[in-house]
Amino acid sequence: MDQATINFLGRAILKYRKYKLTFVPQKYLVTGKATSVGWADDKELRIATKRPLSTWLDVFVHETCHLDQQAQRPKWHKPREDALGHLDNWLAGKRVDYVDKYIRLVIELEWDCEMRSVRKLARNKLPVDLKQYAQMANAYILGYHWTFNNRKWCKKSYETTRIWSQMPEKIIPLKTALFPSAKLTDPYYD
């Protein structure tokens, strides 16, 4: 681990000390039927660390940015976080009206988080390829459209090279994330 990473993690542990920070030596975290590399809520940030440093480190940065959203824009964050709960219910088979509205709110939440993440990664000189990170972030954000069309989580978006490698090397504009062209969403269906 390089000195910039050590310094960043030390500062992050201090900055987010009101949250329970859990580094789990597993490849994935399992929450119900879902798996992830990390997540954060209003009490805890949890990261699976049995993978390359650059993989779990960028997820850690992403999750800290969700904590920053909560702290800096609580009134903006709350309805978008609630939308994620509605989306989870819909994916579990429950009837949820206005799912398209909730998908757009979640996309706004994740888009803002990805913009923050790129800035934080660059500002802290962390060992993450920013172009590749942006491509994977775009794939993740756009994966919500696949989720909406298929009523299941898009697990393949940022983990499938064939998909993320076709994405722009900078975070796409919010309007594009909300209303993408077929060119951006077609890789999910190839």
C-alpha positions in Angstrom: 0.0 0.0 0.0 1.5 3.4 -1.0 1.8 6.3 1.4 -1.1 8.3 -0.3 -3.4 5.3 0.4 -2.3 4.9 4.0 -2.8 8.7 4.6 -6.2 8.6 3.0 -7.4 5.6 4.9 -6.1 7.2 8.2 -8.0 10.4 7.5 -11.1 8.5 6.5 -11.1 6.5 9.6 -11.0 9.7 11.7 -13.5 11.6 9.5 -16.1 8.8 9.5 -15.5 7.7 13.1 -19.2 8.2 14.1 -19.9 5.2 11.7 -19.0 1.6 12.3 -16.3 0.9 9.7 -16.0 -2.8 8.9 -13.4 -4.2 6.6 -14.4 -7.8 5.9 -11.9 -10.3 4.5 -14.3 -11.7 2.0 -14.8 -11.3 -1.8 -18.4 -10.2 -1.4 -20.9 -9.0 1.2 -24.2 -10.8 1.2 -27.3 -8.9 2.2 -30.5 -11.0 1.7 -30.3 -12.1 -1.9 -28.0 -9.3 -3.0 -24.2 -9.4 -3.1 -21.9 -6.3 -3.2 -18.4 -5.2 -2.5 -19.5 -2.5 -0.1 -22.4 -0.5 1.3 -23.1 2.3 3.7 -26.1 3.4 5.7 -26.6 6.0 8.4 -24.8 3.7 11.0 -22.2 1.6 9.2 -19.8 1.4 6.2 -18.9 -2.2 5.3 -16.3 -3.2 2.6 -15.3 -6.6 1.3 -11.5 -6.6 1.1 -10.5 -10.0 -0.3 -9.8 -8.5 -3.8 -7.2 -6.2 -5.3 -6.6 -3.0 -3.3 -7.7 -0.8 -6.2 -11.1 -2.6 -6.3 -12.0 -2.4 -2.7 -10.4 1.1 -2.3 -12.5 2.6 -5.0 -15.7 1.0 -3.5 -14.6 2.4 -0.1 -14.3 5.9 -1.6 -17.7 5.5 -3.3 -19.3 4.5 0.0 -17.7 7.4 1.9 -19.2 9.7 -0.7 -22.6 8.4 0.1 -21.9 9.3 3.8 -20.8 12.8 2.5 -24.1 13.1 0.7 -26.0 12.3 3.9 -24.1 14.9 5.8 -23.9 17.7 3.3 -27.3 17.4 1.5 -29.6 15.6 3.9 -32.9 17.0 2.5 -31.7 16.1 -1.1 -30.3 12.7 0.0 -33.3 11.4 2.0 -35.9 11.0 -0.9 -33.2 9.4 -3.1 -32.3 7.0 -0.3 -36.0 6.2 0.2 -36.3 5.6 -3.5 -33.7 2.8 -3.2 -36.0 1.2 -0.6 -38.9 1.4 -3.0 -36.8 -0.1 -5.7 -35.7 -3.0 -3.4 -39.4 -3.7 -2.7 -40.3 -3.7 -6.4 -37.4 -6.0 -7.1 -38.7 -8.3 -4.3 -42.0 -8.6 -6.3 -44.1 -6.1 -4.3 -46.4 -3.7 -6.1 -44.7 -0.2 -6.3 -46.2 2.6 -8.2 -44.0 5.1 -10.1 -41.0 2.8 -10.2 -39.6 4.9 -13.1 -39.6 7.9 -10.8 -37.7 6.0 -8.2 -35.2 4.7 -10.7 -34.5 8.3 -11.8 -34.0 9.3 -8.1 -31.6 6.4 -7.5 -29.7 7.3 -10.7 -29.4 10.9 -9.4 -28.1 9.6 -6.1 -25.5 7.3 -7.7 -24.5 9.9 -10.4 -23.8 12.5 -7.7 -21.8 9.9 -5.7 -19.7 8.9 -8.7 -18.9 12.5 -9.5 -17.8 13.0 -5.8 -15.8 9.7 -6.0 -13.8 10.7 -9.1 -12.9 14.0 -7.4 -11.9 12.3 -4.1 -9.8 9.7 -5.9 -8.0 12.3 -7.9 -7.6 14.8 -4.9 -6.1 12.0 -2.8 -3.9 10.6 -5.5 -5.2 7.1 -4.9 -3.9 4.2 -7.1 -7.0 3.9 -9.2 -7.2 4.3 -13.0 -9.6 7.2 -13.2 -10.6 6.6 -16.8 -11.4 2.9 -16.1 -13.2 4.0 -12.9 -15.4 6.4 -14.9 -16.2 3.7 -17.4 -17.2 1.3 -14.7 -19.2 4.0 -12.9 -21.0 4.9 -16.1 -21.8 1.2 -16.6 -23.1 1.0 -13.0 -25.3 4.0 -13.4 -26.7 3.0 -16.7 -27.3 -0.5 -15.4 -30.3 0.9 -13.5 -32.1 1.2 -16.9 -31.5 -2.6 -17.4 -32.8 -3.2 -13.9 -35.9 -1.3 -14.7 -36.5 -3.2 -18.0 -35.8 -6.6 -16.4 -37.0 -6.2 -12.9 -33.8 -7.7 -11.4 -30.5 -6.2 -10.3 -28.1 -5.6 -13.1 -25.1 -7.6 -11.7 -23.1 -7.5 -14.8 -22.8 -3.8 -15.5 -19.4 -2.8 -14.0 -18.0 -6.4 -13.6 -18.3 -7.3 -17.3 -15.4 -5.9 -19.3 -17.4 -6.1 -22.6 -20.0 -3.7 -21.1 -17.9 -1.2 -19.1 -15.1 -0.9 -21.7 -17.7 0.5 -24.2 -18.5 3.4 -21.8 -17.1 7.0 -21.9 -13.9 7.6 -20.0 -15.5 10.5 -18.1 -18.6 10.5 -16.0 -21.5 11.1 -18.4 -23.7 14.1 -17.8 -26.7 13.6 -15.5 -29.2 14.2 -18.3 -27.5 11.4 -20.3 -27.5 9.1 -17.3 -31.3 9.7 -16.8 -32.2 9.5 -20.5 -29.4 7.5 -22.3 -29.1 6.8 -25.9 -29.5 3.3 -27.2 -25.7 3.4 -28.0 -25.0 3.5 -24.3 -27.6 0.8 -23.2 -27.2 -1.6 -26.1 -24.0 -3.3 -24.6 -26.2 -4.7 -21.8 -28.2 -6.7 -24.3 -25.5 -8.0 -26.6 
